[in-house]
Amino acid sequence: MSHRARHRLRVAGVATGVLLALGLSLACNYHWYPSRTNYQLKDDPMRLVSAVPAAQGESGEFEPVCMGEKEATGVLLSIAILGGTTADVEGSSAQPDQDVSMRPGDIVRTYGTKNQVVVVAEGESVGPNNFQVHIDCLERYPDADIGGNRECQGLPNPGGGGAGPVSFRYVSDLPPDPYGSYVFTRDLSTGRVGVAVLMDQSGSMKGFVDPNTHADVNEGFPQTESRDGFASDLTGQRVVAVRDFLMKLNPAEKAIVFQYGENTGTQAKVVCYDALGNTSEADLRERCYSTDRDLVLGEHVIGNKRFPPELDQLVNFPDRAGRSPLWAAVADVYDFMKARKDTEIRHILVVNDGPDTCEATSPDYRPYIGAKFQGVCSTVGYEDFRTRVLADLQDPMVPRVHIHFVQFQAYGSLDHDPRQQEMACLTGGHYQFINSIKPVKLLFGDDWTPLQQALLEAVQRVRYSLVGTWRMALDLPDLKGTLSRGAEYSLEGTITMVGAGETLTATDQFLYLRVGDQSAESLGSVDRRAVFRLPCSNGSECDWFQGAAPACREAACVTPDAVCGFQGVADLQACGTNGVCCNGWCAEGQTTCQK
């Protein structure tokens, strides 16, 4: 038995009694970490949270490549390993930890056994040798047959299909204790995690869009009712998902909810019960960053009137057209979370249906719809915000804020937003994309349950990554030189947690990276492959990109998105019916470009 293992046994005075009480045996070569709760893996315990391209750093470890600063030669997969509580080893009636993601130091009953317990120990009970990875296909996304009889339209079986992980490590803002354990994070009396949820309330949620382009418009357009057929979330399923997310936080973990949209102002607006009725936004934020979930989730009675929870009221909104000031809202909440003094790990979760459509430098900002001018609704752009974030990342005195994005599709925004992808990567957050509309619509008639289920699972994956996540590094030489740059790529295959003695499982467990949910028929077309961006650096890398450019656009390596696509041409070029190009869009009947 190692010195560290013997030390564990000495510091855990309850260890022997616990094992006798449970009738379990702990293999000698594992460290004993005192913990209140004993876990067992769930069925299908692995969840893919996100994927980013990677390259080997000076240490030899694979590191994220977020901005194309290096040529990617691998992929980093963030994976949550989920367990369920099987016993309270101290006989306590305390509320169990809502975060059932396994981390180093947790005691786990080996799945498929009755009497074997191991400790989650990096490089011992869990490590790269415990996994096998088979890659069936690497192909550009989206692929035309995503909802049909699928065939690999890219690189089948890259590297012979086998890509055993180079490393498998637990990543957290918090350092482990001297013995590699994170069991101290199971102390539920300490709220180590704080999270701000930012909810998109732009008009596209209810179908308040231009009927021809499906683009976001402002409320100045003649539109008295929503176009339900073009709504991205007509029945407010994002509200259901956020409620579930908040309910799954531990009681001591602080949270706050914000909404954003052109009609809520140029910054985010807190969603919270104001008992006084006239509290300033700044004061309400300070009061509502809290462990009191009733401020957001509880009903309130004033006199004889009963008012629904503040969060639930968002189901009925937006009630008119309005665009998305995404980066102004994110920057605002980012500053708020940076200033939290009583939180060790800071997070922002953004639930949205598309990119910024308000700020003048956004490629999705349309100064004109046809001949009608609508103007900017934000002055905070992505590049300005990114510059601030990059400076903060270089300053060890500035606390890190992880920014996560869950993006589902709007009819006017069907593609991954590369800016959200990049920001999540830079801040150590996670980006998830739900293909809710195309190529195959996730919804069935008036049944919005599939979108609800997809959103619930996406926000749960973020919840189970708040303390940390397991990062699997795959060495994929085909990413260098073989695949085209400036594209989104999907990785389809199977990750196997190999069953073996003295590990987390005695039987093989599988994570399927494919289209369709292995457990839910209603999500038959949801894409669960690992999707990541291979950035381009110049237009010569985009010769593969095909398609007829729309008016005022030309094929290019779009900056700063670093993807091949159609970038706006110079303003004032002639277009349409006596119009001119303006910010990459045709302003009909205009002779000047007003932004």
C-alpha positions as CSV (number, residue, x, y, z in Angstrom):
1,M,0.0,0.0,0.0
2,S,1.4,3.4,-0.9
3,H,2.3,6.1,1.6
4,R,-0.5,8.3,0.3
5,A,-3.0,5.5,0.8
6,R,-1.8,4.8,4.3
7,H,-2.1,8.5,5.1
8,R,-5.7,8.5,3.8
9,L,-6.6,5.6,6.2
10,R,-5.1,7.5,9.1
11,V,-7.0,10.8,8.5
12,A,-10.2,8.9,7.9
13,G,-11.0,7.7,11.4
14,V,-14.5,6.5,10.3
15,A,-13.1,4.5,7.4
16,T,-13.1,1.1,9.0
17,G,-16.5,1.5,10.6
18,V,-18.0,2.7,7.3
19,L,-16.7,-0.3,5.3
20,L,-17.9,-2.8,7.9
21,A,-21.3,-1.1,8.1
22,L,-21.7,-1.2,4.3
23,G,-20.1,-4.6,3.9
24,L,-17.9,-3.2,1.2
25,S,-14.3,-3.6,0.4
26,L,-12.0,-0.9,-0.8
27,A,-9.0,-2.0,-2.9
28,C,-5.7,-1.3,-1.1
29,N,-4.2,0.5,-4.0
30,Y,-6.7,3.4,-3.9
31,H,-6.6,6.3,-1.6
32,W,-9.3,6.7,1.0
33,Y,-11.0,10.0,0.9
34,P,-13.5,10.6,3.7
35,S,-16.8,11.5,2.3
36,R,-20.4,11.5,3.5
37,T,-21.9,10.0,0.4
38,N,-21.3,6.8,-1.5
39,Y,-22.2,6.8,-5.2
40,Q,-22.9,4.3,-8.0
41,L,-22.7,5.2,-11.7
42,K,-25.9,5.9,-13.5
43,D,-26.9,3.8,-16.4
44,D,-25.2,5.4,-19.5
45,P,-23.2,7.6,-17.1
46,M,-21.2,9.7,-19.6
47,R,-22.5,13.0,-21.0
48,L,-20.7,15.0,-23.7
49,V,-20.7,18.6,-22.6
50,S,-18.7,20.3,-25.3
51,A,-15.8,19.9,-27.8
52,V,-13.1,22.3,-28.9
53,P,-10.1,21.9,-31.3
54,A,-6.7,21.5,-29.6
55,A,-3.0,21.5,-30.1
56,Q,-0.1,20.3,-27.9
57,G,1.4,23.1,-25.7
58,E,5.0,23.4,-24.4
59,S,4.2,20.9,-21.7
60,G,3.1,18.3,-24.2
61,E,-0.5,18.5,-23.0
62,F,-3.3,19.3,-25.4
63,E,-4.6,22.8,-24.9
64,P,-7.7,24.5,-26.5
65,V,-7.2,26.4,-29.8
66,C,-10.0,29.0,-29.5
67,M,-9.0,31.7,-32.0
68,G,-6.9,29.7,-34.6
69,E,-3.7,30.8,-32.9
70,K,-2.3,27.4,-33.7
71,E,-3.1,24.6,-36.1
72,A,-5.3,22.1,-34.4
73,T,-4.0,18.5,-34.2
74,G,-6.5,17.2,-31.7
75,V,-9.8,17.6,-30.0
76,L,-10.7,18.2,-26.3
77,L,-13.9,16.6,-25.2
78,S,-15.5,17.8,-21.9
79,I,-17.3,14.9,-20.4
80,A,-19.5,14.6,-17.2
81,I,-19.6,11.2,-15.5
82,L,-22.8,11.0,-13.5
83,G,-23.6,8.8,-10.5
84,G,-26.5,8.3,-8.1
85,T,-26.5,8.3,-4.3
86,T,-26.6,4.8,-2.9
87,A,-25.8,5.4,0.8
88,D,-25.2,8.0,3.3
89,V,-22.2,6.6,5.1
90,E,-22.5,8.8,8.2
91,G,-26.2,8.0,8.6
92,S,-26.9,11.7,8.2
93,S,-30.3,13.0,7.0
94,A,-28.6,16.0,5.3
95,Q,-29.8,16.9,1.9
96,P,-27.7,15.0,-0.7
97,D,-25.5,16.9,-3.2
98,Q,-27.5,17.9,-6.2
99,D,-24.4,17.8,-8.3
100,V,-24.0,14.1,-9.1
101,S,-21.0,14.5,-11.4
102,M,-18.2,12.3,-10.2
103,R,-14.9,14.0,-9.3
104,P,-11.6,12.9,-7.8
105,G,-12.1,11.7,-4.2
106,D,-15.7,10.4,-4.5
107,I,-16.3,6.9,-3.3
108,V,-18.0,4.8,-5.9
109,R,-19.5,1.4,-5.8
110,T,-18.1,-0.3,-8.9
111,Y,-21.0,-0.6,-11.3
112,G,-22.1,-4.2,-11.8
113,T,-20.7,-5.4,-8.5
114,K,-22.3,-5.9,-5.0
115,N,-19.3,-5.4,-2.7
116,Q,-16.5,-3.5,-4.4
117,V,-15.9,0.2,-3.7
118,V,-13.2,2.3,-5.4
119,V,-12.3,5.9,-5.1
120,V,-12.4,8.1,-8.1
121,A,-8.6,8.7,-8.5
122,E,-7.1,10.3,-11.6
123,G,-4.7,7.9,-13.3
124,E,-5.8,4.9,-11.1
125,S,-9.5,4.1,-11.1
126,V,-10.1,6.4,-14.0
127,G,-7.7,7.5,-16.7
128,P,-6.9,7.3,-20.4
129,N,-6.4,3.5,-20.2
130,N,-10.0,3.1,-19.0
131,F,-11.4,4.3,-22.3
132,Q,-11.6,3.3,-25.9
133,V,-12.6,5.7,-28.7
134,H,-13.8,4.7,-32.1
135,I,-14.4,7.5,-34.6
136,D,-16.7,6.5,-37.5
137,C,-16.6,9.8,-39.4
138,L,-15.3,13.4,-39.5
139,E,-17.4,15.6,-41.8
140,R,-18.3,19.2,-42.3
141,Y,-21.4,20.4,-40.5
142,P,-24.3,20.5,-41.4
143,D,-24.4,17.4,-43.5
144,A,-27.4,17.1,-45.8
145,D,-28.4,13.6,-44.6
146,I,-28.4,14.5,-40.9
147,G,-32.0,13.3,-40.6
148,G,-32.0,10.5,-43.1
149,N,-30.1,7.4,-44.1
150,R,-26.8,8.7,-42.9
151,E,-23.5,8.2,-44.9
152,C,-20.2,9.7,-44.0
153,Q,-19.6,12.6,-46.4
154,G,-16.2,13.5,-45.0
155,L,-13.4,11.3,-43.7
156,P,-14.5,7.8,-42.6
157,N,-12.6,6.0,-39.9
158,P,-9.8,8.6,-39.5
159,G,-6.6,7.0,-38.3
160,G,-8.2,3.6,-38.8
161,G,-11.1,4.6,-36.5
162,G,-9.2,4.2,-33.3
163,A,-8.2,7.2,-31.3
164,G,-7.5,6.2,-27.7
165,P,-7.4,9.2,-25.4
166,V,-4.0,10.8,-24.9
167,S,-5.1,12.0,-21.5
168,F,-8.2,12.1,-19.2
169,R,-8.0,14.8,-16.5
170,Y,-10.3,16.6,-14.1
171,V,-10.3,20.3,-14.7
172,S,-11.5,22.8,-12.1
173,D,-10.9,26.4,-11.0
174,L,-10.2,25.0,-7.6
175,P,-7.0,23.2,-6.9
176,P,-7.3,19.7,-5.3
177,D,-6.2,19.0,-1.8
178,P,-2.6,17.7,-1.4
179,Y,-3.8,14.2,-2.1
180,G,-5.6,15.0,-5.4
181,S,-9.1,15.0,-3.9
182,Y,-12.0,17.3,-4.5
183,V,-14.2,15.8,-1.8
184,F,-14.1,19.1,0.1
185,T,-16.4,20.5,-2.6
186,R,-19.1,18.2,-1.3
187,D,-19.4,20.4,1.8
188,L,-22.9,21.8,1.0
189,S,-22.7,24.5,3.7
190,T,-20.2,26.3,1.5
191,G,-21.6,27.9,-1.7
192,R,-18.5,27.7,-3.8
193,V,-20.4,28.2,-7.1
194,G,-22.3,31.2,-8.3
195,V,-24.2,31.4,-11.6
196,A,-26.0,34.1,-13.6
197,V,-28.5,32.9,-16.1
198,L,-29.1,35.2,-19.1
199,M,-32.3,34.5,-21.1
200,D,-32.9,35.7,-24.7
201,Q,-36.2,37.6,-25.0
202,S,-35.8,38.8,-28.6
203,G,-38.9,38.8,-30.9
204,S,-37.8,35.7,-32.8
205,M,-38.8,33.6,-29.8
206,K,-42.5,34.3,-30.5
207,G,-42.2,34.8,-34.3
208,F,-42.0,38.6,-34.4
209,V,-39.7,38.5,-37.5
210,D,-39.6,39.8,-41.0
211,P,-41.8,37.5,-43.0
212,N,-39.5,37.3,-46.0
213,T,-36.0,37.0,-44.4
214,H,-37.1,35.7,-41.0
215,A,-34.6,38.3,-39.6
216,D,-35.1,40.1,-36.3
217,V,-36.7,43.5,-36.6
218,N,-37.6,46.3,-34.3
219,E,-41.0,47.1,-33.1
220,G,-41.3,50.0,-35.6
221,F,-42.2,47.5,-38.3
222,P,-46.0,47.2,-38.9
223,Q,-46.6,43.9,-37.1
224,T,-49.6,43.4,-34.8
225,E,-49.2,39.7,-34.1
226,S,-46.5,37.1,-34.0
227,R,-46.0,34.7,-36.9
228,D,-46.3,31.5,-35.0
229,G,-44.9,29.4,-37.8
230,F,-41.6,31.2,-37.5
231,A,-41.4,31.2,-33.7
232,S,-38.3,29.5,-32.2
233,D,-39.8,28.9,-28.8
234,L,-43.5,29.8,-28.9
235,T,-44.5,28.1,-25.6
236,G,-41.5,29.2,-23.5
237,Q,-39.6,25.9,-23.2
238,R,-36.4,27.8,-22.3
239,V,-38.3,29.0,-19.1
240,V,-39.0,25.4,-18.2
241,A,-35.3,24.5,-18.7
242,V,-34.0,27.4,-16.6
243,R,-36.4,26.6,-13.7
244,D,-35.1,23.0,-13.7
245,F,-31.5,24.3,-13.7
246,L,-32.2,26.5,-10.7
247,M,-33.9,23.8,-8.8
248,K,-30.9,21.5,-9.3
249,L,-28.5,23.9,-7.6
250,N,-27.5,23.2,-4.0
251,P,-29.2,25.5,-1.4
252,A,-25.9,27.4,-0.6
253,E,-25.1,28.1,-4.3
254,K,-26.1,31.6,-5.3
255,A,-27.9,32.4,-8.5
256,I,-29.5,35.3,-10.4
257,V,-31.6,35.4,-13.6
258,F,-31.4,38.2,-16.2
259,Q,-33.3,38.7,-19.5
260,Y,-32.2,40.6,-22.5
261,G,-33.7,41.9,-25.7
262,E,-34.1,45.2,-27.6
263,N,-37.3,46.0,-25.6
264,T,-35.8,45.4,-22.2
265,G,-33.0,48.0,-22.7
266,T,-29.4,48.3,-23.8
267,Q,-28.3,46.1,-20.9
268,A,-29.5,43.0,-19.2
269,K,-32.5,43.3,-16.8
270,V,-32.7,41.3,-13.6
271,V,-35.7,38.9,-13.2
272,C,-36.6,39.0,-9.6
273,Y,-39.5,39.8,-7.2
274,D,-39.4,43.4,-6.0
275,A,-41.3,43.6,-2.8
276,L,-41.0,47.4,-2.7
277,G,-41.9,47.9,-6.3
278,N,-39.5,50.7,-7.0
279,T,-36.1,49.3,-6.2
280,S,-33.3,50.4,-8.6
281,E,-31.9,47.9,-11.0
282,A,-28.5,48.0,-9.2
283,D,-30.0,47.5,-5.8
284,L,-32.3,44.7,-7.0
285,R,-29.3,42.9,-8.5
286,E,-27.4,42.9,-5.2
287,R,-30.5,41.7,-3.4
288,C,-31.4,39.0,-6.0
289,Y,-27.9,37.4,-6.3
290,S,-29.0,35.0,-3.6
291,T,-29.7,31.5,-2.4
292,D,-33.4,32.4,-2.1
293,R,-35.0,30.8,-5.1
294,D,-38.4,32.1,-4.2
295,L,-37.3,35.5,-5.4
296,V,-37.5,34.0,-8.9
297,L,-39.5,30.7,-8.6
298,G,-42.0,31.5,-5.9
299,E,-45.6,32.9,-6.1
300,H,-46.2,36.1,-4.3
301,V,-49.3,37.4,-2.6
302,I,-50.0,41.1,-2.2
303,G,-53.3,41.8,-0.5
304,N,-55.9,39.6,-2.1
305,K,-53.9,39.2,-5.3
306,R,-51.7,36.3,-6.1
307,F,-48.9,36.8,-8.6
308,P,-47.1,34.0,-10.6
309,P,-43.4,33.5,-10.2
310,E,-41.2,36.1,-11.9
311,L,-39.6,33.5,-14.1
312,D,-42.9,32.1,-15.2
313,Q,-44.1,35.5,-16.4
314,L,-41.4,35.4,-19.1
315,V,-43.4,32.6,-20.9
316,N,-45.8,35.3,-22.2
317,F,-43.0,37.5,-23.6
318,P,-41.8,39.0,-25.8
319,D,-45.1,40.5,-26.9
320,R,-43.7,42.4,-29.8
321,A,-40.8,42.6,-32.2
322,G,-37.3,43.2,-31.0
323,R,-33.7,42.4,-31.8
324,S,-30.9,40.8,-29.8
325,P,-28.2,42.9,-28.1
326,L,-26.4,39.8,-27.1
327,W,-22.9,41.1,-26.4
328,A,-24.1,44.2,-24.5
329,A,-26.0,41.9,-22.2
330,V,-23.2,39.4,-21.8
331,A,-20.7,42.1,-21.1
332,D,-23.0,43.7,-18.5
333,V,-23.5,40.4,-16.6
334,Y,-19.8,39.5,-17.0
335,D,-18.9,42.7,-15.1
336,F,-21.6,41.9,-12.5
337,M,-20.2,38.4,-11.9
338,K,-16.6,39.6,-11.8
339,A,-17.5,41.8,-8.9
340,R,-19.0,39.0,-6.7
341,K,-16.7,38.8,-3.7
342,D,-18.2,35.8,-2.0
343,T,-18.1,33.3,-4.9
344,E,-15.1,31.1,-5.8
345,I,-16.3,29.7,-9.1
346,R,-18.2,32.2,-11.3
347,H,-20.5,31.2,-14.3
348,I,-22.8,32.7,-16.8
349,L,-25.3,30.6,-18.7
350,V,-26.8,32.2,-21.8
351,V,-29.8,30.5,-23.3
352,N,-30.5,32.0,-26.8
353,D,-31.6,31.4,-30.4
354,G,-29.0,33.2,-32.3
355,P,-26.3,35.9,-32.7
356,D,-26.2,39.6,-31.9
357,T,-28.5,41.5,-34.3
358,C,-28.2,44.9,-32.7
359,E,-24.6,46.2,-32.9
360,A,-23.2,47.8,-36.0
361,T,-20.1,45.5,-36.4
362,S,-22.2,42.3,-36.2
363,P,-22.5,40.5,-39.5
364,D,-26.1,39.8,-38.5
365,Y,-27.0,43.4,-37.9
366,R,-29.3,44.7,-40.7
367,P,-29.5,48.5,-40.9
368,Y,-32.4,48.2,-43.4
369,I,-35.1,45.7,-44.0
370,G,-35.9,46.4,-47.6
371,A,-36.1,50.2,-47.7
372,K,-37.0,50.7,-44.1
373,F,-34.2,51.9,-41.7
374,Q,-34.1,50.5,-38.2
375,G,-30.7,51.5,-36.8
376,V,-28.5,50.1,-34.1
377,C,-29.8,49.0,-30.7
378,S,-26.5,48.4,-29.0
379,T,-23.0,49.9,-29.0
380,V,-21.2,46.9,-27.5
381,G,-19.8,44.6,-30.1
382,Y,-18.1,41.2,-29.9
383,E,-14.6,42.3,-30.7
384,D,-14.7,45.0,-28.0
385,F,-15.9,42.5,-25.4
386,R,-13.4,39.9,-26.5
387,T,-10.6,42.4,-26.1
388,R,-11.7,43.0,-22.5
389,V,-11.9,39.3,-21.8
390,L,-8.5,38.6,-23.2
391,A,-7.0,41.4,-21.0
392,D,-8.7,39.9,-18.0
393,L,-7.4,36.4,-18.7
394,Q,-3.8,37.9,-18.6
395,D,-4.4,39.5,-15.2
396,P,-4.1,37.0,-12.3
397,M,-6.0,39.5,-10.0
398,V,-9.1,39.4,-12.1
399,P,-11.4,36.4,-11.2
400,R,-12.3,34.1,-14.1
401,V,-15.9,34.0,-15.3
402,H,-16.9,31.0,-17.3
403,I,-19.4,31.8,-20.0
404,H,-21.6,29.0,-21.3
405,F,-24.0,29.1,-24.3
406,V,-27.0,27.0,-25.1
407,Q,-28.0,28.0,-28.6
408,F,-31.1,26.6,-30.4
409,Q,-32.1,27.6,-33.9
410,A,-34.2,30.5,-35.0
411,Y,-35.7,30.6,-38.5
412,G,-33.4,33.5,-39.3
413,S,-30.4,32.0,-37.7
414,L,-29.8,28.3,-38.4
415,D,-26.1,28.0,-37.9
416,H,-23.7,27.8,-35.0
417,D,-22.6,31.2,-33.9
418,P,-18.8,31.1,-34.1
419,R,-18.5,34.0,-31.7
420,Q,-20.4,32.2,-29.0
421,Q,-18.2,29.1,-29.6
422,E,-15.1,31.2,-29.4
423,M,-16.1,33.1,-26.2
424,A,-17.1,29.8,-24.4
425,C,-13.7,28.3,-25.4
426,L,-11.7,31.4,-24.2
427,T,-13.4,31.5,-20.8
428,G,-13.4,27.8,-20.1
429,G,-17.1,27.6,-20.7
430,H,-19.1,25.2,-22.8
431,Y,-21.0,25.8,-26.1
432,Q,-23.9,23.6,-27.0
433,F,-26.1,23.8,-30.2
434,I,-29.5,22.3,-30.6
435,N,-30.6,21.7,-34.1
436,S,-34.3,22.4,-33.4
437,I,-35.4,23.5,-36.9
438,K,-33.2,22.3,-39.7
439,P,-32.1,20.2,-41.5
440,V,-34.8,18.1,-39.8
441,K,-37.3,19.9,-37.5
442,L,-37.1,18.7,-33.9
443,L,-40.7,19.7,-33.3
444,F,-43.8,17.7,-34.2
445,G,-46.8,20.0,-35.1
446,D,-47.8,21.8,-31.9
447,D,-45.8,19.5,-29.6
448,W,-42.9,21.5,-28.2
449,T,-41.9,18.7,-25.8
450,P,-38.8,17.6,-27.9
451,L,-37.4,21.2,-27.6
452,Q,-38.1,21.2,-23.9
453,Q,-36.3,17.9,-23.4
454,A,-33.3,19.0,-25.5
455,L,-33.0,22.2,-23.5
456,L,-33.4,20.4,-20.2
457,E,-30.6,18.1,-21.1
458,A,-28.3,20.9,-22.3
459,V,-28.7,23.0,-19.2
460,Q,-28.2,20.0,-17.0
461,R,-24.9,19.3,-18.7
462,V,-23.8,22.8,-17.7
463,R,-25.1,22.2,-14.1
464,Y,-23.0,19.1,-13.8
465,S,-19.9,21.0,-14.9
466,L,-20.1,23.9,-12.5
467,V,-17.4,22.6,-10.1
468,G,-15.3,21.0,-12.9
469,T,-15.4,18.5,-15.7
470,W,-13.4,15.7,-17.1
471,R,-11.4,16.6,-20.2
472,M,-10.5,13.9,-22.7
473,A,-7.7,14.7,-25.2
474,L,-7.8,13.0,-28.6
475,D,-4.8,13.1,-31.0
476,L,-6.2,13.5,-34.5
477,P,-3.5,14.2,-37.0
478,D,-6.0,14.3,-39.8
479,L,-7.1,17.8,-38.6
480,K,-3.8,19.1,-39.9
481,G,-3.6,19.3,-43.6
482,T,-6.3,16.8,-44.5
483,L,-9.5,18.6,-43.5
484,S,-10.6,22.0,-44.9
485,R,-10.2,25.0,-42.7
486,G,-12.9,27.5,-41.9
487,A,-15.6,25.0,-41.2
488,E,-17.6,23.4,-38.5
489,Y,-16.8,19.6,-38.1
490,S,-18.8,16.9,-36.5
491,L,-17.1,13.9,-34.9
492,E,-19.2,10.7,-35.0
493,G,-18.3,7.6,-33.0
494,T,-18.4,5.8,-29.7
495,I,-16.6,6.3,-26.4
496,T,-16.4,3.2,-24.3
497,M,-15.6,3.2,-20.6
498,V,-14.1,-0.2,-20.4
499,G,-15.3,-2.5,-17.7
500,A,-12.6,-3.9,-15.4
501,G,-11.9,-4.8,-11.8
502,E,-11.1,-2.0,-9.4
503,T,-12.4,0.7,-11.7
504,L,-15.7,2.6,-11.8
505,T,-17.5,-0.1,-13.7
506,A,-17.2,-3.9,-14.2
507,T,-19.2,-3.7,-17.5
508,D,-18.6,-1.6,-20.5
509,Q,-20.4,1.7,-20.6
510,F,-21.0,3.7,-23.8
511,L,-21.3,7.3,-24.9
512,Y,-22.6,7.5,-28.5
513,L,-21.6,10.5,-30.5
514,R,-24.3,10.4,-33.2
515,V,-27.5,11.8,-34.5
516,G,-30.4,10.7,-32.3
517,D,-30.9,10.0,-28.6
518,Q,-30.2,6.5,-27.5
519,S,-33.0,6.7,-24.9
520,A,-35.7,9.0,-26.2
521,E,-37.6,8.3,-29.4
522,S,-38.9,11.9,-29.5
523,L,-35.3,13.2,-30.1
524,G,-34.5,11.0,-33.1
525,S,-33.0,13.9,-35.0
526,V,-31.2,15.7,-32.3
527,D,-27.4,15.9,-33.1
528,R,-25.3,14.5,-30.2
529,R,-22.0,14.4,-32.2
530,A,-19.0,16.4,-31.0
531,V,-19.1,19.6,-33.2
532,F,-16.2,22.0,-33.2
533,R,-14.8,24.8,-35.5
534,L,-11.5,24.6,-37.4
535,P,-10.7,28.3,-38.0
536,C,-9.5,29.7,-41.2
537,S,-7.0,32.6,-41.4
538,N,-7.3,33.8,-45.0
539,G,-9.5,33.5,-48.1
540,S,-7.2,31.1,-49.8
541,E,-8.3,28.4,-47.3
542,C,-11.9,28.8,-48.4
543,D,-11.6,27.5,-52.0
544,W,-13.8,24.6,-51.0
545,F,-16.7,26.9,-50.0
546,Q,-19.4,26.9,-52.7
547,G,-22.7,28.6,-53.3
548,A,-24.0,31.7,-55.0
549,A,-23.3,34.8,-52.9
550,P,-26.4,36.8,-52.1
551,A,-26.5,40.5,-52.9
552,C,-23.8,42.6,-51.0
553,R,-21.9,39.5,-50.0
554,E,-18.8,37.7,-51.2
555,A,-17.1,34.4,-50.3
556,A,-14.3,34.9,-47.7
557,C,-12.8,33.8,-44.5
558,V,-15.2,35.9,-42.5
559,T,-13.5,38.0,-39.8
560,P,-13.4,37.7,-36.8
561,D,-15.5,34.5,-37.0
562,A,-12.7,32.6,-38.8
563,V,-15.2,30.5,-40.8
564,C,-15.7,30.4,-44.6
565,G,-18.8,32.1,-45.6
566,F,-20.3,35.2,-47.2
567,Q,-18.8,38.5,-45.9
568,G,-20.2,41.9,-46.6
569,V,-18.8,43.9,-49.5
570,A,-17.8,47.5,-49.2
571,D,-20.7,49.9,-48.5
572,L,-22.4,51.9,-51.3
573,Q,-22.0,49.3,-54.0
574,A,-25.1,49.2,-56.2
575,C,-27.7,46.4,-55.4
576,G,-31.3,45.5,-55.8
577,T,-33.8,48.1,-57.0
578,N,-31.8,51.4,-57.1
579,G,-30.3,50.4,-53.7
580,V,-26.8,50.4,-52.2
581,C,-25.0,47.9,-50.0
582,C,-24.9,48.7,-46.3
583,N,-23.2,46.5,-43.7
584,G,-23.4,43.5,-46.1
585,W,-27.2,44.0,-46.8
586,C,-29.1,45.7,-49.6
587,A,-30.8,48.9,-48.6
588,E,-33.5,49.2,-51.3
589,G,-34.0,52.6,-52.8
590,Q,-31.2,54.2,-50.8
591,T,-28.2,56.3,-52.0
592,T,-26.5,56.4,-48.6
593,C,-25.6,53.9,-45.9
594,Q,-26.9,55.0,-42.5
595,K,-26.0,52.7,-39.6
